[in-house]
Amino acid sequence: MAAPVVPGPFLTYVFPVLVNAIGCGGLFYYVDRDIQKLRSHQREFHDDFQKTMHEMHENLRDTHNDIEGIGKQVEQMKRETQQIMRHVEQMTRQVEQMTRQVNYM
């Protein structure tokens, strides 16, 4: 009859530690790979966010300039309207004066 096989210190202590370390190493590889992917996505998101914010800032500035331009046009139209109103008042006075002259005849 053969003697029972008794595992030596390598199989009892060293081998399980090596297997565990290799398993953890593989796990760390996958975790590190996922972290790198997340960082890459974060950079892409940050770049896209910065680009979008820059575009929004430009659009806001353009809109502000457009509003200022419209404001200037409105002021010009107000001045022109006031000028027309003064001319209408002057013409009205002339018509009233001519009407009085005709009534005297």
C-alpha positions in Angstrom: 0.0 0.0 0.0 1.2 3.4 -0.9 1.9 6.0 1.7 -0.6 8.9 1.8 0.5 12.0 -0.1 1.0 14.9 2.2 1.4 18.3 0.6 4.7 20.0 1.2 5.1 23.6 2.3 5.1 24.8 -1.3 1.6 23.5 -2.0 0.4 24.4 1.4 1.7 28.0 1.7 3.4 29.3 -1.4 1.1 28.0 -4.1 -2.2 29.5 -2.8 -0.4 32.9 -2.3 0.9 32.8 -5.9 -2.5 31.9 -7.3 -4.2 34.6 -5.3 -1.6 37.2 -6.4 -1.9 36.2 -10.1 -5.7 36.4 -9.7 -5.5 39.8 -8.1 -3.0 40.9 -10.7 -5.5 40.0 -13.4 -8.2 41.8 -11.5 -6.0 44.9 -11.1 -5.4 44.8 -14.9 -9.1 44.9 -15.6 -9.8 47.6 -13.0 -6.9 49.7 -14.3 -8.1 49.3 -17.9 -11.6 50.4 -16.8 -10.2 53.4 -14.9 -8.2 54.4 -18.1 -11.4 54.1 -20.1 -13.2 56.3 -17.6 -10.4 58.9 -17.7 -10.5 58.9 -21.5 -14.3 59.4 -21.4 -13.9 62.1 -18.8 -11.3 64.0 -21.0 -13.6 63.7 -24.0 -16.6 65.0 -22.0 -14.5 67.8 -20.6 -13.3 68.8 -24.1 -16.8 68.6 -25.5 -18.1 70.6 -22.5 -15.4 73.3 -23.0 -16.2 73.5 -26.7 -19.9 73.8 -26.0 -19.3 76.5 -23.4 -17.1 78.4 -25.8 -19.7 78.2 -28.6 -22.4 79.3 -26.1 -20.3 82.3 -25.0 -19.7 83.3 -28.7 -23.5 83.0 -29.4 -24.3 85.0 -26.3 -21.8 87.7 -27.4 -23.3 87.7 -30.9 -26.8 88.0 -29.5 -25.7 90.8 -27.2 -24.2 92.7 -30.2 -27.4 92.1 -32.2 -29.5 93.5 -29.4 -27.2 96.5 -29.1 -27.6 97.0 -32.9 -31.3 96.8 -32.7 -31.3 99.3 -29.8 -29.4 101.7 -31.9 -31.8 101.2 -34.8 -34.7 101.9 -32.4 -33.1 105.1 -31.2 -32.5 106.2 -34.8 -36.2 105.4 -35.6 -37.3 107.4 -32.5 -35.3 110.4 -33.7 -36.7 110.1 -37.2 -40.2 109.8 -35.8 -39.7 112.9 -33.6 -38.4 114.7 -36.7 -41.5 113.6 -38.7 -43.8 114.7 -35.8 -42.2 118.1 -35.7 -42.6 118.4 -39.5 -46.3 117.3 -39.2 -46.9 119.9 -36.4 -45.3 122.6 -38.6 -47.4 121.6 -41.6 -50.5 121.6 -39.4 -49.8 125.1 -38.2 -49.2 126.2 -41.8 -52.5 124.6 -42.8 -54.3 126.3 -39.9 -52.8 129.6 -40.9 -53.8 129.2 -44.5 -57.3 128.2 -43.4 -57.6 131.4 -41.3 -56.3 133.4 -44.3 -58.9 131.8 -46.6 -61.7 132.5 -44.0 -60.7 136.2 -44.0 -61.2 136.6 -47.7 
